[in-house]
Amino acid sequence: MALNSLKELFDSFDELTALIVGDVMIDSYLWGKSSRLSPEAPVPIVNVVKTEKRLGGAANVALNVQALGATPLLCSVIGDDMEGADFERLLEEKQLSLEGIVKSVERVTTTKQRIIAGNQQLLRIDSEHETDLTEFEERHLLERYEKLLGKCDVVIFEDYDKGVLTERIIDKLIARAREKNIPTVVDPKKKNFLSYVGVSLFKPNLKELKEGLKVEFADANLEAFEHAAETLQQKLQAGNILITLSERGVFCTDGETKTYIDAHMRSISDVSGAGDTVVSIAALCLARQMPLPLLAGLANLGGGLVCEQVGVVPIDKGRLYEEAREFNLFEELSEIRN
């Protein structure tokens, strides 16, 4: 599909369907005010103002895909518990399909509760299982995946090391997608870092790159960094690599050309969920066969935008479009080759 303008690209997102597979969770927030320390311990007292529950993990990727205009299909495993019921309710509220969700009595639904006062996160409490899925759970997950795969234009693997994506099943999921010529995008974590062989786009951040390859180098050492990126691409036989570099922007390579894209100046409030936004934008651009620098530049812009807000929130498509137009991203980055 030939796309000749930023508007055509953004409009074309509405025609896409993305299958998101991985670890889902609930992001729970307790918002309050704190003006004094507890007499019982040197900790702040927070007076509750409001509480809120949001979709997190792979489900936040689904929300970002939806916010960009595409149709998300979510495939994951949750617990047969109260939090699992909350998760299903939140999906229904956001008009997201439950078709790919497997419920298991063996697991709990991952929940991350954040205590926030004065726009600052004071504490996070996690309830989760990090054990791999059982063979029974994997079989049911694969059945749901097979059913949904034929409906999608791109597959996103969203790995949070909570056990849904196991070494045993990753090969099967990638192989099924490749058989149907459906591009695959990975947002990895440490445990399965080198298990995603043959994917179309692999998107770690710098910390994940170092941990996954078990290497260490100064962030400013570009020679060592590029060598690590080359090693990663060779090990995974990946089509493209996109590495987020926090305040230094992003780096991308297709194995031949290397491109650095600077970050835009932001007032950073919270980096939570930025990676979800980046991988969502990258996946839709990949499905539209956009040049890698354009894909990386737009994803870089979107990741920065969500960092201006407190908490895990999906991208605002209209604002992303306006900023991309302001920075003339489509024209400048579409033609980058070096």
Order of alpha helices (4+ residues) and beta strands (2+ residues): alpha-beta-beta-beta-alpha-beta-alpha-beta-beta-beta-alpha-beta-alpha-beta-beta-alpha-alpha-beta-beta-beta-alpha-alpha-alpha-alpha
